[in-house]
Amino acid sequence: MTKKTTHWMTDGYGNVALIEGADERDRWKPLGWSETDAPGPGTQVWVRHEETHNRARLPFAALELWRPRGWSECGPPDSADPFHAVDPADVVDPGQVSEPASPAAATKKEKQDG
């Protein structure tokens, strides 16, 4: 079996990811990602832990300190693109969404203030 080629890609906002294979690279291009050169020391790179599969971003220079702890370069999580997610509601943090106030509550508050 041949090893897949890897491609450094950027989202245009200073985040870089290492994408494996041409198919995966082509999947991310319509989502706003483009090929780029290898990252500089301060560039934020997507990384994944080999056991927990958690993802994070860290400066490329710091990766050498984290690699012995099981972290390595990877592609971004699918939720990195909420506009093209299967269900955009899945990537919204419910803590950021609040219920609108009812008109009755607004009228009651005005009476108390006035």
Z-matrix of the N, CA and C atoms (Angstrom, degrees):
N
C 1 1.450
C 2 1.531 1 108.36
N 3 1.306 2 116.42 1 135.37
C 4 1.456 3 120.40 2 -179.21
C 5 1.519 4 110.11 3 -87.68
N 6 1.314 5 114.60 4 148.22
C 7 1.459 6 120.32 5 179.20
C 8 1.528 7 109.22 6 -76.55
N 9 1.349 8 116.23 7 138.05
C 10 1.459 9 120.61 8 178.23
C 11 1.522 10 109.89 9 -70.00
N 12 1.319 11 115.39 10 145.16
C 13 1.458 12 119.17 11 175.31
C 14 1.528 13 108.45 12 -73.98
N 15 1.309 14 115.57 13 152.44
C 16 1.463 15 119.97 14 178.91
C 17 1.517 16 109.10 15 -112.94
N 18 1.317 17 115.27 16 151.24
C 19 1.460 18 122.27 17 -177.66
C 20 1.520 19 108.91 18 -135.08
N 21 1.324 20 116.78 19 128.30
C 22 1.460 21 120.66 20 171.27
C 23 1.515 22 107.26 21 -80.21
N 24 1.338 23 115.93 22 129.93
C 25 1.457 24 120.64 23 -179.84
C 26 1.522 25 109.41 24 -132.21
N 27 1.329 26 115.48 25 151.63
C 28 1.462 27 121.43 26 179.29
C 29 1.525 28 109.82 27 -124.74
N 30 1.335 29 114.88 28 150.94
C 31 1.461 30 119.85 29 176.78
C 32 1.522 31 111.29 30 -90.84
N 33 1.331 32 117.56 31 -0.55
C 34 1.456 33 121.68 32 -179.54
C 35 1.520 34 113.96 33 85.92
N 36 1.330 35 117.37 34 -1.58
C 37 1.466 36 122.05 35 -179.95
C 38 1.530 37 111.39 36 -117.24
N 39 1.332 38 116.85 37 21.48
C 40 1.453 39 120.64 38 177.68
C 41 1.515 40 115.25 39 91.69
N 42 1.325 41 118.09 40 3.09
C 43 1.463 42 122.02 41 178.01
C 44 1.523 43 108.92 42 -103.11
N 45 1.331 44 115.59 43 138.23
C 46 1.457 45 121.17 44 -177.82
C 47 1.523 46 108.56 45 -126.72
N 48 1.322 47 115.83 46 148.14
C 49 1.463 48 121.36 47 178.96
C 50 1.521 49 109.09 48 -138.48
N 51 1.325 50 115.40 49 151.28
C 52 1.453 51 121.52 50 176.31
C 53 1.516 52 107.60 51 -100.14
N 54 1.322 53 115.96 52 112.30
C 55 1.459 54 122.83 53 -176.04
C 56 1.523 55 108.86 54 -101.67
N 57 1.336 56 117.22 55 134.05
C 58 1.460 57 121.64 56 179.11
C 59 1.518 58 110.59 57 -100.28
N 60 1.313 59 115.34 58 124.47
C 61 1.455 60 121.42 59 173.58
C 62 1.514 61 113.97 60 89.15
N 63 1.326 62 114.60 61 149.78
C 64 1.469 63 121.11 62 -178.97
C 65 1.527 64 111.64 63 -67.80
N 66 1.327 65 117.63 64 -35.91
C 67 1.468 66 120.12 65 -179.72
C 68 1.524 67 111.07 66 -63.22
N 69 1.325 68 116.19 67 -43.62
C 70 1.465 69 120.03 68 179.64
C 71 1.531 70 110.10 69 -68.16
N 72 1.329 71 116.59 70 -40.43
C 73 1.473 72 120.21 71 176.89
C 74 1.524 73 109.80 72 -58.79
N 75 1.317 74 117.26 73 -45.83
C 76 1.459 75 121.38 74 -178.92
C 77 1.521 76 112.28 75 -67.68
N 78 1.326 77 117.57 76 -27.19
C 79 1.470 78 121.11 77 177.11
C 80 1.526 79 110.91 78 -69.16
N 81 1.341 80 118.18 79 -35.22
C 82 1.459 81 121.44 80 -177.16
C 83 1.526 82 113.24 81 -83.46
N 84 1.323 83 118.47 82 -21.88
C 85 1.472 84 120.20 83 -177.90
C 86 1.530 85 112.88 84 -59.03
N 87 1.333 86 120.13 85 -47.09
C 88 1.473 87 118.49 86 178.82
C 89 1.527 88 113.75 87 -67.01
N 90 1.320 89 117.09 88 -12.95
C 91 1.463 90 121.30 89 179.75
C 92 1.526 91 112.18 90 -91.71
N 93 1.336 92 116.44 91 11.28
C 94 1.451 93 120.81 92 175.19
C 95 1.521 94 115.04 93 98.35
N 96 1.318 95 118.56 94 1.86
C 97 1.452 96 121.90 95 178.80
C 98 1.522 97 109.35 96 -91.06
N 99 1.334 98 116.80 97 146.46
C 100 1.459 99 121.09 98 178.46
C 101 1.524 100 109.46 99 -138.33
N 102 1.328 101 115.88 100 156.35
C 103 1.463 102 120.15 101 179.76
C 104 1.519 103 110.12 102 -68.08
N 105 1.323 104 115.27 103 148.34
C 106 1.457 105 121.55 104 -178.33
C 107 1.520 106 109.30 105 -146.75
N 108 1.319 107 115.98 106 173.07
C 109 1.463 108 121.27 107 175.36
C 110 1.528 109 109.23 108 -75.08
N 111 1.322 110 115.82 109 170.48
C 112 1.465 111 120.39 110 175.75
C 113 1.525 112 109.15 111 -56.68
N 114 1.326 113 117.87 112 143.67
C 115 1.468 114 120.50 113 -175.35
C 116 1.517 115 113.25 114 -69.20
N 117 1.331 116 114.78 115 153.31
C 118 1.458 117 121.80 116 173.58
C 119 1.518 118 109.56 117 -81.71
N 120 1.325 119 118.43 118 172.30
C 121 1.466 120 122.15 119 -175.30
C 122 1.533 121 114.59 120 -57.26
N 123 1.321 122 118.89 121 -36.06
C 124 1.462 123 121.10 122 -176.38
C 125 1.518 124 114.50 123 -94.36
N 126 1.306 125 117.63 124 -0.28
C 127 1.465 126 121.25 125 -178.39
C 128 1.525 127 110.06 126 -70.97
N 129 1.339 128 116.84 127 135.19
C 130 1.464 129 122.17 128 178.14
C 131 1.534 130 109.41 129 -74.10
N 132 1.328 131 115.91 130 124.02
C 133 1.464 132 122.16 131 -177.06
C 134 1.526 133 109.21 132 -118.58
N 135 1.335 134 116.26 133 137.14
C 136 1.461 135 120.37 134 174.43
C 137 1.519 136 108.59 135 -72.35
N 138 1.348 137 116.58 136 133.16
C 139 1.458 138 122.81 137 178.10
C 140 1.530 139 109.34 138 -132.27
N 141 1.343 140 114.86 139 157.29
C 142 1.478 141 120.43 140 179.69
C 143 1.518 142 108.22 141 -135.67
N 144 1.328 143 116.28 142 142.21
C 145 1.458 144 121.57 143 177.16
C 146 1.524 145 108.86 144 -83.87
N 147 1.335 146 116.61 145 134.51
C 148 1.463 147 121.25 146 -174.06
C 149 1.524 148 113.81 147 -66.80
N 150 1.326 149 118.80 148 -27.30
C 151 1.467 150 120.54 149 -178.99
C 152 1.522 151 113.15 150 -96.29
N 153 1.312 152 117.13 151 -47.44
C 154 1.466 153 120.45 152 -175.91
C 155 1.521 154 112.44 153 -86.81
N 156 1.320 155 117.01 154 -19.36
C 157 1.475 156 124.30 155 -177.37
C 158 1.527 157 112.44 156 64.35
N 159 1.346 158 117.30 157 13.20
C 160 1.462 159 120.64 158 173.17
C 161 1.514 160 108.78 159 -65.63
N 162 1.314 161 116.68 160 150.18
C 163 1.459 162 122.00 161 177.64
C 164 1.517 163 109.82 162 -116.50
N 165 1.322 164 114.09 163 153.49
C 166 1.458 165 120.98 164 177.86
C 167 1.518 166 107.76 165 -156.64
N 168 1.325 167 115.75 166 171.84
C 169 1.462 168 121.11 167 172.54
C 170 1.511 169 107.84 168 -119.98
N 171 1.315 170 115.34 169 141.64
C 172 1.456 171 120.26 170 175.90
C 173 1.515 172 109.31 171 -152.27
N 174 1.336 173 117.01 172 160.66
C 175 1.466 174 118.74 173 178.94
C 176 1.527 175 110.39 174 -61.71
N 177 1.311 176 116.24 175 140.56
C 178 1.461 177 121.68 176 -176.47
C 179 1.525 178 111.67 177 -55.11
N 180 1.327 179 118.73 178 -38.43
C 181 1.464 180 121.65 179 -179.75
C 182 1.530 181 111.64 180 -64.28
N 183 1.326 182 118.37 181 -30.18
C 184 1.463 183 122.04 182 -179.31
C 185 1.523 184 112.13 183 -76.43
N 186 1.317 185 117.34 184 -16.67
C 187 1.462 186 120.35 185 -177.60
C 188 1.525 187 111.78 186 -58.86
N 189 1.313 188 118.25 187 -35.78
C 190 1.465 189 120.38 188 179.41
C 191 1.523 190 112.11 189 -61.52
N 192 1.326 191 117.72 190 -29.51
C 193 1.468 192 121.24 191 176.75
C 194 1.528 193 111.65 192 -76.29
N 195 1.324 194 116.62 193 -29.95
C 196 1.459 195 121.57 194 -176.16
C 197 1.525 196 113.31 195 -92.99
N 198 1.323 197 117.85 196 -20.17
C 199 1.467 198 121.33 197 -178.51
C 200 1.545 199 112.09 198 -56.81
N 201 1.345 200 120.00 199 -43.55
C 202 1.472 201 119.04 200 178.18
C 203 1.528 202 113.63 201 -63.97
N 204 1.328 203 116.57 202 -16.89
C 205 1.469 204 120.82 203 178.93
C 206 1.523 205 112.24 204 -93.28
N 207 1.328 206 117.18 205 8.49
C 208 1.464 207 120.62 206 174.52
C 209 1.511 208 116.02 207 101.40
N 210 1.330 209 119.18 208 7.45
C 211 1.456 210 122.01 209 -179.11
C 212 1.522 211 110.25 210 -97.76
N 213 1.337 212 116.89 211 142.68
C 214 1.471 213 121.36 212 176.74
C 215 1.524 214 109.40 213 -149.95
N 216 1.323 215 115.51 214 163.36
C 217 1.457 216 121.51 215 -179.87
C 218 1.531 217 109.87 216 -60.59
N 219 1.324 218 115.27 217 150.45
C 220 1.463 219 119.86 218 178.77
C 221 1.523 220 109.40 219 -158.53
N 222 1.312 221 114.80 220 179.68
C 223 1.452 222 120.97 221 174.29
C 224 1.519 223 110.10 222 -81.66
N 225 1.320 224 117.27 223 165.94
C 226 1.466 225 120.00 224 179.05
C 227 1.527 226 110.48 225 -72.17
N 228 1.322 227 117.43 226 157.22
C 229 1.467 228 118.78 227 174.59
C 230 1.527 229 109.48 228 -69.38
N 231 1.308 230 116.68 229 152.78
C 232 1.466 231 119.75 230 179.69
C 233 1.514 232 112.23 231 -58.47
N 234 1.329 233 117.75 232 -28.78
C 235 1.465 234 120.39 233 179.85
C 236 1.523 235 112.42 234 -72.56
N 237 1.342 236 117.50 235 -1.89
C 238 1.466 237 119.89 236 177.47
C 239 1.521 238 111.12 237 -69.46
N 240 1.332 239 117.70 238 -8.67
C 241 1.450 240 121.72 239 -179.37
C 242 1.535 241 109.58 240 -129.61
N 243 1.344 242 118.60 241 81.98
C 244 1.460 243 120.11 242 -176.55
C 245 1.520 244 113.97 243 -65.34
N 246 1.334 245 118.80 244 -22.08
C 247 1.459 246 120.70 245 -177.63
C 248 1.516 247 112.66 246 -75.11
N 249 1.328 248 117.35 247 -19.99
C 250 1.456 249 120.74 248 -179.73
C 251 1.522 250 112.15 249 -117.89
N 252 1.323 251 117.43 250 14.67
C 253 1.456 252 121.36 251 178.31
C 254 1.526 253 109.03 252 -70.13
N 255 1.320 254 116.22 253 154.09
C 256 1.464 255 120.49 254 177.78
C 257 1.524 256 109.42 255 -57.47
N 258 1.325 257 116.83 256 -44.54
C 259 1.458 258 122.06 257 176.27
C 260 1.527 259 107.53 258 -133.00
N 261 1.357 260 117.79 259 100.08
C 262 1.464 261 119.97 260 -176.72
C 263 1.520 262 113.55 261 -54.14
N 264 1.329 263 118.48 262 -26.17
C 265 1.459 264 120.54 263 179.44
C 266 1.520 265 111.19 264 -65.18
N 267 1.338 266 117.35 265 -23.69
C 268 1.459 267 120.57 266 179.67
C 269 1.514 268 112.55 267 -66.79
N 270 1.320 269 118.64 268 -23.79
C 271 1.460 270 120.72 269 -176.63
C 272 1.519 271 112.94 270 -101.59
N 273 1.326 272 117.65 271 3.27
C 274 1.461 273 121.67 272 177.62
C 275 1.519 274 108.24 273 -87.80
N 276 1.321 275 116.75 274 133.20
C 277 1.452 276 121.80 275 176.89
C 278 1.526 277 107.84 276 -77.61
N 279 1.346 278 118.45 277 115.14
C 280 1.469 279 119.73 278 -177.92
C 281 1.521 280 113.30 279 -58.55
N 282 1.321 281 117.59 280 -23.44
C 283 1.455 282 120.42 281 178.62
C 284 1.520 283 112.73 282 -68.06
N 285 1.328 284 117.16 283 -18.79
C 286 1.451 285 121.16 284 -179.34
C 287 1.528 286 112.16 285 -89.85
N 288 1.315 287 116.80 286 -10.12
C 289 1.465 288 121.26 287 -176.26
C 290 1.516 289 108.66 288 -103.59
N 291 1.322 290 116.74 289 129.57
C 292 1.464 291 119.98 290 177.70
C 293 1.521 292 108.81 291 -120.94
N 294 1.299 293 114.81 292 154.33
C 295 1.461 294 120.62 293 178.48
C 296 1.525 295 108.95 294 -75.07
N 297 1.336 296 117.82 295 140.13
C 298 1.458 297 119.29 296 176.19
C 299 1.532 298 110.25 297 -67.24
N 300 1.303 299 116.00 298 148.65
C 301 1.466 300 120.52 299 178.79
C 302 1.521 301 108.94 300 -70.74
N 303 1.301 302 115.77 301 143.14
C 304 1.460 303 119.38 302 178.11
C 305 1.527 304 108.94 303 -76.05
N 306 1.341 305 118.06 304 151.56
C 307 1.472 306 120.16 305 178.39
C 308 1.525 307 112.24 306 -58.84
N 309 1.330 308 117.77 307 -33.76
C 310 1.470 309 120.67 308 -179.88
C 311 1.523 310 110.51 309 -64.81
N 312 1.332 311 116.79 310 -39.64
C 313 1.471 312 120.11 311 179.74
C 314 1.523 313 110.19 312 -66.40
N 315 1.310 314 118.00 313 -36.77
C 316 1.461 315 121.21 314 179.83
C 317 1.528 316 110.40 315 -67.72
N 318 1.341 317 117.91 316 -41.51
C 319 1.462 318 122.32 317 178.96
C 320 1.518 319 110.26 318 -64.59
N 321 1.332 320 117.20 319 -41.77
C 322 1.464 321 121.82 320 179.83
C 323 1.523 322 110.18 321 -62.91
N 324 1.358 323 117.42 322 -41.54
C 325 1.466 324 121.34 323 179.51
C 326 1.521 325 110.47 324 -63.95
N 327 1.359 326 117.75 325 -39.74
C 328 1.464 327 120.96 326 -179.90
C 329 1.531 328 110.20 327 -63.70
N 330 1.317 329 117.73 328 -39.35
C 331 1.462 330 121.23 329 -179.52
C 332 1.526 331 110.64 330 -66.00
N 333 1.365 332 115.81 331 -37.91
C 334 1.456 333 119.49 332 -179.96
C 335 1.526 334 110.88 333 -69.08
N 336 1.343 335 116.64 334 -37.63
C 337 1.466 336 121.47 335 -178.76
C 338 1.531 337 111.45 336 -73.41
N 339 1.318 338 117.83 337 -30.33
C 340 1.464 339 121.77 338 -171.61
C 341 1.435 340 113.87 339 -93.70
